[in-house]
Amino acid sequence: MPGLGITLGRGGATTFQQDLRNSDCILIQGSNMAECHPVGFQWVMEAKARGATVIHVDPRYTRTSAVANQHVPIRVGSDIAFLGGLVRYVLEHERYFKEYVVHYTNAANLVREDFQDTEDLDGLFSGFLPKENKYDVSSWSYEGVEGPTPASGHKELYSEPGAGEGETHATLITEATKDPTLQHPRCVFQVLRRHFQRYTPAIVAKVCGVPEEQFLKVAETLCANSGRERTTAFCYAVGWTQHSVGVQYIRTATILQLLLGNIGRPGGGILALRGHSSIQGSTDIPTLFNLLPGYLPMPSSTQSPSLADYLESHTSSTGWWSNFPKYVVSLLKAWFGDAATEENEFGFRHLPRLTGNHSHMQTVVDMAEGRIKGYFVMGENPAVGSMNGALQRKGLRQLEWLVVRDFTLIETAEFWRTTPEVQRGDVRTEDIRTEVFFFPAAAHTEKDGSFTNTQRMLQWHHAAVEPREDVRSELHFAFHLGRRLKRLYAGSGAPKDQALRQLTWDYPTHGALEEPSAEAVLREINGYTVKDGQPVSGFTALKDDGSTACGCWIYSGAYADGVNQPARRKPGHEQTWVAPEWGWAWPANRRILYNRASADPQGRPWSERKKYVWWDETQRKWTGEDVPDCIADRPPDHRPPPGTKGIDSLAGDDPFIMQADGKAWLFAPSGMLDGPLPTHYEPMESPVKNALYGQQCNPTRLEWHRKGNPYHRAWGDPRYPFILTTYRLTEHHTAGGMSRWLSWLSELQPEQFCEVSVELARERGLSNGGWATLRTARGDLECRVLVTERLRPLKLNGTSVHQVGIPYHWGVTGRSRADGANELLGFVADPNVDIQESKALTCDLIAGRHATRARAATGATPPALPSDLAPHRRDSLAAGEVDHVPWQEKKDEER
């Protein structure tokens, strides 16, 4: 989540759901919170009952819209234009919280003289390398700071310039040139103002389809509910993340919240809603290819030959990430125990190295091209839940073996016999060589463990019953597989096998099934002193000399004093409203991040009404309702002398301690791969040309050009004239593996359907409850039609544009069956986080059941463009420049 990480310092929700009740205004965008996060939505309703204004910005009128004070229909894929318009409104009307902005953000920092903005380069920033589809970010730096600017949030990215270069800076970032008056033309504040100056209400209406008066009403509502006395909260989910510019959606919202002074304060912040009970935990520990636990970057094959090189590359000279070596060495000690010594770099050379992009989409392509032999699928169903389902299944067909762990025989386990291409006869089961192993998985009621939910809170669950027959937990599967592998390689002397041999793997087991102790795993994750095995109190106790071990530094403290902190269940009426003794939240059981910003530079609450943490002069420490997010005994007036490094470089009025300069970043001098400021680019497939710039799409987007993954014309493709977006339903869960097998849920939502407006139904002859066929270049599917006024056509620059919505839960196994929505999607991704663009693409829609079930991934060819139309370039480049994304026909070739 670098959208939050790069801007604020940590890639997690800044607040907790219960705090929403303290909001004066809540803007929900990129989420249908009432239906997809109904438990947390109760706090939105409580805020409304207390008088808060609720705004829902969404293409569809949903259950969230029904209880909101304002519903704002918007074209999918245009959120940066809408949010950018709000940023412009705040700046132009001087509605920003000036004292907060000056002291707590990098607004005063001067940007290098050679930096050029999208205003100068028609949608590109300086440093763009067209042959490589990437930026040289050196011109984005601060004036006077040599070398890459260290970015804490960059720990979520891998092997890219800007992560920090140890002691190589001639000038520390904390001593960069500033203009506190915010008048210098190259200060971040003025750069920001110029960047968003074209995002006028008229442009918002033209791009987003939001009438000017409705946009202005939202803008004024946000401004009226922000400042010293009032706060506004933002809530988003995958409606923002699943775009080729998704990270920048979140960046724009964060910039807006900083300008309004809403970060780190009760009733404010940004809540990143997670669609599953432990999605946050899966990124923390993590399940991502480019991270080690606690958002430590995975070493690179070219940049990290030694531990010293790795530490130098990623340790910031200033700010909290100056502690980076402590977290890395403690992690290595947890993994390799006594075998990790200073002489052998604590086992650092045992870690795998990144050799390139190993994201999910690239892995699927590598599978399809025969470069991968085996694949584990645990808690996922890519044959349904991931884009271009037919290409996913093509990859599965090229494997030697596949392991699937799930409750039921999901589509990924059954790809060899039930999928559209098999049923159609394009693929014969007897020609598929993949050997599939299915392992039945235990439910949460059958195992101990923890969930880390949307607000970074760990909550423990205890097994209620023993798993039946050969059903096992993930912990059991991983532990006993590791045991067998260690036995298999116990006598090996090969260097490549020493990591496995030296791996600590001594968790105690219990019961007839030899279930590993989940609490023992939590204890290792928490960390302990090597000498006596005693749990550490938190990450401030970790060392870089090998005397401590810790499996995930941000979770350190979850087993403090030998107590399972996530298992705490103290009733709310027995503690404060923050409820610090219910579960445990990372980091340090802190519920609102950056809460130093809830007080003014002198350490006093901005207002009594929004009092949260403050400086207690009598005790000479920070105190309040929560764990203060600052150095507890550092007074507000503390100013470090020039040249100070490490955490001592942080001043007493620096609320964003994870940032190298202690400030939130309105402008990102490093860490973002597609620009230091958010910029409106159209989705990869759009009905319209970019109205703001000549650059049509994100110039650094990730594409996979192959015949099995064809793209539509960049804009105005007559074959696919409508916008398509996907979404979730309350009655089904993710790819349907847990819900479509249950009769009562299948009865509530029995068939795949699409939502269309009354006008589109009339135009295409669709009838409510009848059948329709949806088509893209990747494939087609049949679904029922829901004709509704909840989805209305939008006016874009005088043209009426129709949007179609379809749930993504269906697949071809279970009780309720249909071809999945992701059959229609192509492979294209955000360059920062490799996430699919599944919320905005183009399609065709016709009445009746006309699906062929043919798929591009198995050789089907989409209809040709009319002869008088050429594929649009997705970029507008000056004469003589190299087109970094050649036309589709030039690159569509099966490798």
N, C-alpha and C positions, 0 to 999 in steps of 0.2 A: 504493500500500500504506500508507494512513494508519494502519491498525491498529498497525503498527510505527513509522511515521513520527511520528505524534502523540505516542506514548508515549515513544519513545527518541530521535527526531531524524532518523532516516533510514529510508526505506521499502525496506530490503533485508534479506536474511538476515543475522543477527548473527554467524554463524559459517561454517565451511566443512565440507564433508562428511567430509573425512579426520579432522577433530577429533572426530567422533562416537566414534571408538575410545577416546577418553579419558573417555567418559561412564561414570558409575556406574549411571545409569538413563536409559532413552530412552522417552519417551511419544510414540507415533505416533497422531495423531487427525486426521480429515479427510483421510486419505491411505491408500492401499494401496501402500505404498512398495516392497515386494518385487516387485510386478508392474508398477507404473507408473514407478518410478525404480530399476530393478534394479542399475544401475551403482553408484549411491551407496549402495545397501542393503548392499553388501559391508562397509561400515564399521560398520553396525549389527551385522552378524554377527561382525565382529572384536571389537567391544565385548562382545558376549555371550560370546564365547570367553574374554575376559579377566575375566568374572565379572559383567558388567552385567546388570541386569534390564530386559527389554524388555516394554513394555505396549502393546497395540493396542486402541484404543477405536474400534469401527466397527460399523455395523449388520450387516455380512456377515462370516462367517468365511472369510478369504481366505488366500492364501499368506503374507501378512505375519502373520496370526493364528497360522498353523500353526507358525511358528518363534518366536513370542513366548512369554514366560513367563506372561503373563496376556492373555486376550482378554476384552474387556468389550463385549457387545452393547448398543447404544444406539439409541434412536429418532432417526431423522434429524430435524434441525431443533431439537434440544433441547440442544445442546452448551453453551450459556451456562449453563443450569441445572446441568449436570454440573461445568463448570469453576468456576462460582460457588460450588458446594458445596465444592470443593477450597479456594477462597479462604477461605470461612468456617471450614473445618476448621483451616487454618493459623493464622488469627487467633484463633479461640476456644481452641485448644490451645497458643497462644504458641509455634508452631514456626517463626515467621518469623526471618530472620537480622537481628536488631535493629540491629546496628552498621551493616550495609550499608543497611538501610531508612532509618535516621535520616540518614545522611550522603549517600546517593546518590540518594534519591528526594524527591519533594515531600510526603512524609508529614507533615512538620511545618507546612506552610503552612496558614494559616487561610483558610477560604472565607467569602465575604460572608454577612452575617447574613440577607439576604433570600433566600438559596438554599433551595429546597425539593426534596426527593428524591422518588423513586418511592414511598418509604414514606409520604410525606405526601399524594401526589396519585394514589394507586392506579395507578401505572404510568407516570405522566408526570413530567417535571421542570418546575421553574418556568420561566416564559417561553414556554410553548407558545402558538402563535397558530393557533387551529383553522381560521380562514378561509384561512390560507395554508399549512397543513400544515408548519410550520417553527417553529423556536425563535428567540426573542430570547435570546441567550446572555449578556447582560450580568450576570445574577444568578449566573452560574457563576464569576465572577472571584474572584481572591484579595482578601482584605481589604486595603484601603489602596492598591490599584493601580487607578487611574482609566483608563477607556477599555478597548478590547479588549486582551486579553492576547496578546502575540506568540507564535505557535506555529510552530516550524520545520517540523514535519511538515505544516502547513497549506499549504506550498508545493505540495502535491499536490492541493489543492482550488482552486477558482477563485472570485474575486470575492465572498468571504464575509467577514463581520466576524471579526476575530480573527487575521488574517494579520499584524498588526503595523501600528502607525500612526506609524512614525518617532519623532520626538521629542515626541510629544504626551502621554506619560505624566507625571503629576505625581510619581509614585513609580516608580522602576525595579523591574522584576519581581524583580531580585536582592535588593531591599530590602523585599520583601513581609513582612508580619507572620508570625512563626513561633513554634511551641511545640516545642522539641526534646525535651520530656518526653513528647510525644504524648498528653497528657491533656486538652487543651482540647477541649470538645465539638464545636467547629467546625474542628478541624484535619483535614486530609485523612485521616489514619489513622483517626480516630473516625468520620468520614463514611463511609469505606469499610466499617468494621466494621458500622455500622447498616444500610448499603445491602444487605449480603449476609447479614444475620442470619436472614432467612427461608429461605435456601437450605440447609435442613437435609438430613441423609441421607434422611429420610422424604420430603421434597419431591423430592429427586433420584430416588428410587425411583418416586414418583408421576408425575413429568413425563417422565423418561428411560427408565423401565422397567429401571433398573439396581438389583438388590437391594442393600439397605443394607450387608450384610456385604461384598459385592464392592466397592462404592464405598469403604468404609472401608479395605479392603485396599490399594486404589490410593492413597488419601490417605496412609496410613502409609508406603507404599513411597517416595512422592515425598519426604516429610519426612525419612525415614531416609537418603536419598541426596542431601541438599542441606545446605549449610552450609559451614563453613570447610574441611573435609577432603574433601567429596564434592560432585559436581555432577550435575545432571539436564538433559538436552536434550529439547526439544520439536521434532517434525517435523509439518508440515501441508502440505496442497495444496488443490486446488479443492473438496474436500469441506467446507472451512471457508469458502472465499471466495464460492461461488455460492449465496448466501442473501440475503434482504432485510435481514438483520442481520449479514452476513458480516464486515464490518470490526470489529464489536464482539466476534465470536468471537475474533479475533486479539488484540484489546485485552485480553480476559479472560485469555488465556494469558500475555500479556506481563506483566500485573499479577501473576499467580501466580508467574512466574519471577523477578520483581523481589523479591517478598516472600521467596522462598526464596534469594535472592542468587545466581542462576544466570546473569545476563546479564553478558557481557564476560569470562567465565572459561572456561578450557579444559574441554571436556567438558560445557559448559552451552549457554545460548543458545537461539535459536529459528531453525530452518532452514525457510525458506519454499521448499518444493520446487516447481520450475517444470516444467511438463509438456512443454516443448520446449527444444531446445538454446539458443535465444536469446530466450526470452520476457522474461528480465530485461533484455536489451539493447533490446528493443522498447519497454520502459517508460522506460529510461534516456535514450534519444536524442530523442524517443519517438514512438510512434504513437498517442498519446492526445490527444483534442481540446482538453483544458484545460491542457496543459503545453507548455513549451518545453524544449529539452534540459537535462538536469541538474536536473529537477524545479523549474524556474523557472515561475511561473504565467503563463498566457496573459493578455495585457492584456484588460481589460473595456471595452466600448463606453461604459459610463457612468462608470466609476471611474478610467480611465487615459487622459485626453485628451492628456497630455504625459508625457515621460520623467520629469520631476520628480515628477509626481503618482504615477506607477507606482512609482518608487523609494521615495517617502515611504510609500506604502501597504504595501510589502512588506519594507522594511529594518527589522530589529530593532535596537533601541538597544543591546542586549547580546547576548553569545554570538556564535557563528560566523556567523550570518546577518546580522551587521552588515557583512559583506563582500559582501552582495548586489549592490551597484552594480558591483563589479569583474567579476562573472560575467556580468551583463547587457550591459555595455558591450563586453566582450571578445567576447561572442557576436555582437553587432551588427557589430563590426569584421570578424569572420570571414565574415559573410554579405554585407556591403556594401562591404568594403575601403576604398579611397580615398574612395569616395562618402560614407562614414560619418564625419562631422565633428562637433565639439562644437557648431558653429553650427546644424546641422540635427538635433540630438539623436541623432546617430550612426545616423540612419535609423530611429529608433524608430517614426515614424508610418507606415512601410511595413508594419509587422506587422499581421496581421488582428486583429480584436477579437471577443471573445465577445459574442453578443447574447442568449444563453440556453443551454439545454441542447442540445448538439450531439453527444450520445452516440450509440452505434450504434442503440439502440432508437428514440430520437427521430428519427434520420435515416431509419430504415425507415418510420416513420409519415409523415414528410414526403415520402418517395418515393411512398408509397401515395396521398397526397393531391395529388400532382402538383407539389410545390414544388421538386423537384430534377430537373435535366435529365440529368446524367451521373454515373457511379459507377465508381470504380476498385476492383477486387477483386484483391489481391495477397497470396498466402499465407494466404488465408481461403476458407471455403466456407460462407457464411451460409445458403444454401438447405438445408443439412443441419446445420451446426454451431451455429446460433443458434436461440433459442427461437421457437416458433410458426412453423415453416418455411413454412406456407402464406401467412402474412402477409408474411414475408420475400419470397417470390416474387411476391406481389401488388405489393409495392413495385417489384420489378425490372420488372414488366410496364408500369409507368407511366413508365419512363425513356425518354428519346430515344436514349441510347446507354449501353452497358455495356462496360467493358474488363475482361477476366479474364486474369490471368497465372498459369499453373499447368503442372504436368507433363502432365496429362491433361484430357480434357473432363469436368470435374467437374459436379456438379448445378447449380451456380450458372451455369455456361456453357451448360448444356442445359435451363434452366428452361422454355424456350419449346416443348419438344417431348416430354420424358420424365417430367414430374412427375405426381403423382396427379391433380391437377385437370384436366390436359390429357388424360391417359389415360381419365379418367372421363367427359370430355365437358363439364365445367363451364366450361372455358376452351378457346377455339379458337385454334390457333396462328396462323391467318391474321388474327386480331383483335389480336395483340400487335404493337405498333409499335416496340418496342425493337430497336435495331441492336446486335448483339453482336460485339465484336472479341476474338478469342482469340489470345494471344501465348504460345507455348510457352516455359517457363521452364527455365533451367539448374539442374542439381543442384549440391550443394555440392562435388562432385568436379570440377566444370567451371568453378569460379570461385575467385578469391582472396577473402579476407575474414576476419571474426572472428565467433566466437560469444561472447556473454556469458552464462554459465550460471547455475545456481541459486545459486551462492555468490559472485556478483558478479565472477567471474573471466573475463577476456578470453583466449581462445585462438585463435590464428591458424591458418587452414587455407589451403593452397596448391592451386591448380588442378592436377589430375593429368592431365586431358585437355582438349582444346579442345571447346567445345560444337558439336554437329553442326547442319548445315543452318541453319535460321533460329531456332534456340534461342539465347536470350541471358540474361545475368544481370540481376538487378534493378538493379544499378549501371549497366549498359549502357543499360537501358530508361530509367531516370530521367535519366541524364546526356544522352542524345541527344534525349529529349523536351524537356529544358530548353534544349538548343542550338537546336532548331527554334523553340521559343517565343521565345527571345531574338532570333533572326533575324526572326521574324514581326513583333515589336514594336520593332525597332531604330529605326525612324523616328518612332515615336509620341511626341507631346508631351503626351498626356493624363496628368494626375496619377496616375490609377489604374494606369498602366502603368510608372511609374518604378521601382517595387520590382523588377519583372522586369528592367528594363533595367540597373539598378545592381547586381543580384545578381552576386557573384563566381562565375564558372563556368569556371574555367581549369585543371581537372584534366588532367594529361597522359594521353595514350592510348598504347596499344601494340598491335602485331599487325594483321593484315588486317581484323579486326573492329572496330578502334579501341576496344578495351576500356579504360575508364578505370582509372587506377591506384588500387587499393584502399588502398595504402600512403599515397598522397598525401591521400586522404580521412582516414586515421588521423592523419596529420601535422596536418591542419587541426583535427581534433577535439581533439588533444593541446594545441594552442595554440603560438603563436610570437610573438616580438617583431616588431612591424611594421617597425621601422627596418631590420633586417638579415635577417628571415625565419628566425632561428634558433629551434629548438624550445625552449619553456620547460621547466623541470625539474618543474613541478607547479603546482597551483592557487594556492599561496602566492605565486607570481611574477606573478600576473595583476594588472592595474591598471585603474582606472576613468577614466583620462585618454585612452584611445584608443591607447596605446602598445603594447598587446598584443591579440591576437586568439585566440579559443578557441571551438571548435565545441561543446564540452560540458565544463563545468568539472570535473565529477566524474571524467572520463576523463583529465584533464590529468596528464601523467606517463607515459602509455602509449607515448609516442614520445620520451621523454626522451633527451637526448644523440644524437638522430637515430637511435636504435635501436628497432626494432620489438619492444617489450617483450612483447606477447602471443605472439610467435613463439618465445620461449625454451623450450627443452626439456631443461633440465639434469636428468639422472637423479636419482631420489630418494636413492640411496645416496651421492651426492656433495654433499648439502646437509642441512640440519636437517630435522626431521620436519614443520615448517611449510611447507617447500618454496617459499620466496619466489621462486625463479628458475625456476619452472614457470609460464608464462603471466604474467598481471598482473591484479591485482584492484583495483577501485575501492573506496574512495578511497586514493590514495597507496601502492598495493600492500599494503594492510592486510588481513589475513586474518580476524582476529576484531575486530569493531567494539566500541567502548566498553571496550577492554581495560584502561584505567586502573582499572576496577572490579575487576580481578583482584588488585589490591593494596589494602591497608587505607588509611585516611585518611592515615597517616604514610608511605605509599609502600612498605610492606613487603608481600611476598606473604602472602595470608591463610594459606597453608600451603605448605610445601616441595613437597608432592604436587601442588598446583595452581598452581605457580609459572609466571608467563607474562611480565609486564612489571613493572618495579620501578624505584624511584628509586636511582640510583647517587650516593651523596654525594661520592665521590672525584672523579668526572667532572662532578658537578653537572648531571646530565641523566638523563632516563628511558631505560632500555634494556631488553633482554629478547629473547624469541624472535621478536617481531613488531615491526612499526612501531608505536610507542606512539600511542594515540589520545588525545593531549592535547598541550599545548604543551610541546615537548621539554625546554626548559630552565627550566620553571616549577616550583619546588620545592613539595612537598606542603603546606608550612606557609604558603604565600603567601596573603594575604588582601587583596584590593583595597580601597582606601579608599572610603568612601561617595561616590556620584555617578559612579563610574567607568563608562565606556561601552565599547562595542566588545568585542573579544576580551580586552582588558585587564580586563574585568569578571569573567572566569572565575577562580575560586579554584584553588588547587593540588590540591584534593580534589574537583573537579567532573569526573566521568567522561563526562558526556553533553553534550559541547561544542556540539553542534548545537542544543540547547535554549537558549532565551534565558536561563534561570537555571542552566544546567549540570546540572540534575537530571532524572531520569526522572520521567514523569508518571503516578502511580497514578490521579490525578483529572485530567481534561483540562479546564482552564478555558476553552479555546477549541479550535477545529479540528475537532471532531466535530459533524456535523449532527443526530445523533439521541441525544445525551446525553453528559454528562461521565463517566458510568460505564456499563459494560455492564449490560444488563437483559434478562431472558428475555422475548422476545415469540414468539408462535407464528408459523409460516410463514403466508403469505397464504392458503394452503389447508391446513387441518389437520383431523384426525379428532376433536380434543378442544378444549375451551375452555381458555384460559390459567388454569392452577391457581395462579399467583402474583399476578396483578393483574387488575383489571377491563379494562385496556387489552389487547386481544387481539393485535394485530399492531404492528409498528414504526410509530409514528404519523407518521413522516416518509418512509415508503416511497414509491417512485415507482410510480404506476399509469398505465395507458393504457386509458381506458374507451372502447371502441368495439365494435361488433357483431362484428367479426372477432377480438376478443380477450376473450371472456367469461370470467368468474371463477366458481368454485364458491362455495357457501355457506361462510362463514368457518370453521365447524366443524360436524361432525356432518351432512354432506350425504349423505342416503341414496342418492343417485344415484352417489356416488363414495366408497365406504366405506373404501378401502384407501390406504395411504401408498405413493407411488412415488418412487424415487430413481434417478438415472442414474450410470453409472460407466464407467471405461475398462478395456480388456483389454490384456495384454502383446502379443498377436498383431496388433492393429490400432492405427492411429495417428490421433488426433484425428478429423476428419470422414471419414476413409477414403480421401482422395484419393491417398495414397501406398501404402496397404496393400491395399485391396480390389481393386486392379488386378493384384496379384501372385498367381499361382496357388498358390504354396506357403503364403502367409499365408492366403489364402482357404480353402485346404484345412484349415488348422488351426482356423479359426473360420468355417465355411461359411455359417451362417445366423443371422439375428437371433433372439434368444431372451430370455426373461425368467426370473428366478430366483424361485421361490416356496417356501414352507415345506411340509412334509408336511401340516400341519394345514390350510393354505389350499387345497392341492390336493384334499384330502378334502372340504372344505366346498364347493368349486366344481366338483368332478368333473373335475379336470385330471389328465392322465396324462403321465408323464415321456417326453419326445420327441414328444408330441402337439402340437396347435395350441391357441393361445389368442388372444383378442382383447382388447386394452387400449383403454380409452376415457377421454377427458376431454372437457370442453366444447369444446375446440379441434379435436379430431379423434380418429381411431382408427387402429389398425394391428394386423396379425397377426404373431405370432411363435411360435417353438417354445417349449416349456415345459421348464425344468430344475427338477425337484423335488429339493430338497436340504435337509439338516439344517443347512447353513451359514447359513441365514436362518430365524430362529425368531420366532414371535409373541411380543409383549411384553405384560406386564401393566401397564396404565396406570390407576391409581386403581381397580383391581379389574376393569377391562375388558380383554379380549384384543384387541390391535390387530395387524393383519397389515401387513407391509411387502413391497413388490415391487421387485425391482431389474432394470434393463435397461441394456445397453451403449448408447452413443450413436453408434457409429461408422458405422452403415449408412445408405445412400442408394440411389437408383435407377439409378446408373450403376456401371460397373466389372464385375468378374467375379462378385462376391457382392453380391446386391441385395436390398433390403427398404426399407420405409418407415422413416424415421429416428425415433429416440426424441424428438427435439425437435419433431416434429409435435404432440406432446401438451402442450407447455409453453405457458404464457401469458407475456405481457409484464408483469413486475413486477421491481423492482430495488432494491438497496441505495442509499440516498440519497447516500452519501459517494462512491461510485465507479461508480455506474450499472451494476453487474454483475447479470446475470440470476439469478433464483432457480430453479435447475434441479436442486437436490439434495433438495428436499422439496416435494411437492404431493400431491394426492389423485387417485384414479383408480378405475375399475371394471375388473374382469377376469372374463371368461366363457370357458367351454370352447368350442373349435371356431373355425372360420374364418367370422367374421361381420362383418368390417370392410366398411364402406360406402365408405371412402376420401373421404367427404364432409368438408369443412373449413369451420369457422366463417368463415374469411377469404374464402370464396367463397359465403357465404350460408346454409350449413347451420345449423340451430337445434338446440341441445342439448335433451335431454328436460326438461320442466318440473318444477319442484319439486311435491311433493304439495300439494294445496290447503290442508292444515292447517299447512303450514310456510311461514314467511316467510324471506327472506334474513336471515341474522344481520348485525347491525352488527359491524364489526370492531373497535369501540371502545366503551368504556363511559363515557359522559360524564354529568356532573351535569345535573340538570334545568335547562333554560334555556340551556345552552351550545349552540353551533352544532356540528352533526355535520360534521366536516371531510371525511369520506368518505361521502357519501350512498349509500344502498342501490343495488345494481347496476342495478335497473330504472330508476332516476332518471337515470343517466348513460350508459346504453348507447345511443348514437346514432351513426350513421355521419356523419362530418363531410363 
